[in-house]
Amino acid sequence: SPPLLLPLLPPAARGGSTWEGEAKATLRLFGTRRMAVLFPLFWYTGFNQPYQLNTFGDRFFDSRALGLELASFYLAEVLGAALAGWTLDTASTPRAGALRQLAAFGLATSAAYALALSVEVPAARAHWPTCSTPRLQLGEEGVAVPS
């Protein structure tokens, strides 16, 4: 199939459809195979970022430790993207590379959530019902465990 090219001008400037037509066409996209295949990625990125930034990080770290946590989180994302790109570029076929990368992301994400759960469950049980755990400070030994 030809690549999807985005027009430079909005439809109204090209003498195209109305906003109602554009809205309907946009909603129809949600029923396409391409969107169905991409849905797990959209869901994951929408779930992962708020969890990492607000739910987990804000509960376990003070502001200085959270800053270091977030810097390491985004550094790991950049390095992971570079590694993923290299893996995809060196694969024998695009499909093989995509499947291998999907498996690697799935494994890494599952391991990270398992480690986070191993920290969250005992902390929640120890501080039930408020679940307000004492926040770790930058110099504390335990700050590396949830990271």
Secondary structure, 3 states (H helix, E strand, C coil): CCCCCCCCCCCCCCCCCCHHHHHHHHHHHCCCHHHHHHHHHHHHHHHHHHHHHHHHHHHHECHHHHHHHHHHHHHHHHHHHHHHHHHHHCCCCHHHHHHHHHHHHHHHHHHHHHHHHHHHHHHHHHCCCCCCCCCECCCCHHHHCCC
